[in-house]
Amino acid sequence: GLSSIASLDVDGYLTNSLEVAEELSKIAPSRFVPLAADVDEMAVTTPYNESGPYVYVGSALGVDTKRNLVQMLREAQNTSRGLELWGSGWRDVGPPDLLPSYRGLLPHGELANCYAKAGAVLGATMDGQREKGMVNNRVFEVLAAGRPLVQEAFPELEDLLKDAPSHNLVLWHKAGDVPRGAFVRNETATSYISKHHTYDARAADVLAHFDALRDHNGRTGALRVAILWNGAWTPQL
């Protein structure tokens, strides 16, 4: 928890939660750094298939930590385009009624190609991350691939992506919000991510934070920074 992180002997913090950054700033300088996408890795040449299936890639082992995910998957499975479900654990602990849509484990390096074949991708956020306003990397990656994303909504996500092409980012607020019809895809989604949400840009923010800490750090020795990134932290850099 934050109490353990706050006890670390560090000079600053990085986090993808504005709420956590504000809390940790009471202890040491903190910076909000959202996740992002590698646009080159997510680049696809496959033409968009308007009748392609809904796709979800993720493990069933954490399905209980995403309160709306199963509802979204069931809605997608019951549309005319259907659902392709990829990831571990679905045969063992996943809801049995979703097994007809299960396709197995996605081979390493095939994420972009999997998204490319989708009519739309489904996205949900772990409850703990959503409560802290953390936007996961799937959001940025799907938009970078130029495919529509049906994403569970929460205020921080809506604020961070308020300028995203609206046709590519469809927000799911309540049961029944998974679209049953066609999508109007906006071709500018990839360029939007390239302009606003790349890891190159995030790295520049991280380095700027390091520089500021170094300039104002009165201690001698190596600069130490804890990075809180989707709940994980590294004790020393």
Salt bridges, closest charged atoms under 4 A:
ASP9 OD1 - ARG219 NH1 2.69
ASP9 OD2 - ARG224 NH1 3.56
ASP11 OD1 - ARG219 NE 3.20
GLU19 OE2 - LYS132 NZ 3.07
GLU23 OE1 - LYS26 NZ 3.35
ASP97 OD2 - ARG74 NE 2.79
ASP127 OD1 - ARG130 NH2 2.91
GLU152 OE2 - ARG130 NH1 3.04
ASP159 OD1 - LYS162 NZ 3.98
ASP177 OD1 - LYS174 NZ 3.20
GLU187 OE2 - ARG185 NH2 2.70
ASP205 OD1 - ARG31 NH2 3.79
ASP211 OD1 - ARG214 NH1 3.36
